[in-house]
Amino acid sequence: MVCIRPATLDDLWSMQHCNLMCLPENYQMKYYLYHSLSWPQMLYVAESGGKIVGYVLVRPVAPHDPVEPSAFPSRDTAQHGRSTSRDTARYGHLT
């Protein structure tokens, strides 16, 4: 059974391993550490049998973010987030 839970600093190596095994674009550990220190409430992992089999990293996006200036109408005051990295392992792939 897969359990989705908030990520901890202890999960970062497993998250990176999941990324290295499953995705063509790979991130250095500082990428995961930056996210975990900046937005710890926005990191989640999928755990099965005591192993991390997936993760998602999200960061907040301000309504007037210069990276995405046209993403939000000027009257929009809702908070938004952007998934910066997510991955799930194929069954048995991370053994």
N, C-alpha and C positions, 0 to 999 in steps of 0.2 A: 504494500500500500504506500502511496506517495503522500507525504505530508508537506504542506507549504508553510513556511515559517519565516520570521525575520532573520536575516543573516547576522552573524557575529564576526568579530575579527578572526576567530578560529576557522571560519569557513572560507576565508579569502584564497588560500592555497588550493582548496578543492574547486572553488569557482574558476580559478585560472586554469586548473587542469581540465575541467569540463570544457572551457573555451578552446584550449589547445587541441583537444581530441576531436572536437565537433565542428568548429567554425574555420573558414579560410582566413579570416582576419583575426589576428591575435593581439592581445593587450599585455603590456608589462604590468607587474605587480603594483607599481605606483598608481596606475589607473584605478584599480580596485580599492586601494588604500585611500586615494583622494575621495572617491565616492563614499566610502564608509565613514570617513571623518567629516565630510561636508553634509551628507544627507543620510545618516544612519537609519532613519525611519523609512527610507525608500529603497532598501535592498532586501530582497527576498530570495530564499533558496527552496528548491524542491529536494526533499530527502527521501530515500527509499532504502530500507535495510541498513541504515547508518551511513549511507554514502550520498554525497551531493550529486544529483542527476539533472539538475537544472538550476537556473538563477535568472533574476531580472534586476537590472540597475536602472533607476529612474532619477531624473533631476528635475527640479522645478524650472518653469519657463515663465518669465515675467511678461505681462501683456505688451510691453514695448521693448522686447528683447531684440537687439540689433542683429542677432543671428537669423531671426525669423520675423522681420518687421511686418510682413503682410499676413501673418498667421492668425492675428486676432483683430477683430474690429475695434475701433477706438473706444466704443462705449462698453466693451466687454470687460467686466471686473472679476470674472471667475478665475480661480487659480488653475493653472494648467501644468502638466508634467510631460516630459519626453522620455521615452524608453531609450536609453543610450546603448544598452547591450542586453541581450537575452539569449538563452541557449537551453536546449533540452537534449539529453543524451538519448540515443537509440537504446532500446532495451538490451541490457547486457554489455553495452559498449564501454562502460567505465569500470569494468571489473579489475 
